Amino acid sequence: MSKAYDHVEWSFLRRMLLQMGFALPWVELIMRCNSFVSYTIVINGKEGEELSALMRLARQESLLEGARICRRSLNILHLLFADDCILFAEASKNGVDVLKVF
């Protein structure tokens, strides 16, 4: 699940872009793109956030629990990055059935 993008030190990148002479407004735009993340799924050319919304709804209705990294962490239901999507659900027939319904 680890990618090069996950290991970028953004403060270093910002300093390097400025040292290389990139305009401050452009550098700030790049940094905002990495700081404020939202995901949109494109299906047949139509944008939407249906998958994330459906996963949140399933969690609210206690149909899916997700996975915890440690005891006190938040539950992770899904991870989206570029063209990757990882779903976390109960490894059982019930867990699969819930995902199929949503």
Secondary structure, 3 states (H helix, E strand, C coil): CCCHHHHCCHHHHHHHHHHCCCCHHHHHHHHHHHHCCCCCEEECCEEECHHHHHHHHHHHCCCCCCEECCCCCCEECEEEECCEEEECCCCCHHHHHHHHHC
